[in-house]
Amino acid sequence: MTHFISLLAGLGHAHDQSESKVQEYLADLFPEERHILLKRASAELSIYLAKQLSLLPSIEIRVPLKDRSIPEELPEGLRGKLNAYKRKLERRYRAVAGAECNTVIELKPEHHAALPWHF
């Protein structure tokens, strides 16, 4: 939650300067941070963010990888296999997240014409 608040503070600071500063700020964020902003924002802020992101060239938004811990009290053999599986999943996530074939969400104003709100 603290990270979200710092992202909001940065967004507010950029907004106080200009629309172009907001777009610069959003472009400079990591894809996972853009996801956090969109996911936790109010409906009104989500609409505003979607508009700002639509003005940027192909911006990536990615769900952050969650760190999962494996309990120490598990037997060593099981814990070792679970850790190996965890590392395998993390490698796959990084491979997919870094791949050029990764899905990129392009938010363009013309795609929003059918929505109940307009920009």
Buried (B, 14 or more C-beta within 10 A) or exposed (E): EEEBEEBBEBBEEBBEEEEEBBBEBBBEBEBBBBBBBBEBBEEEBBBBBBBBBBBEEEBBBBEBEEEEEBEEEEEEEEBEEBEEEBEEEEEEBEEEBEEEEEEEBEBEEEEBEEEEEEE
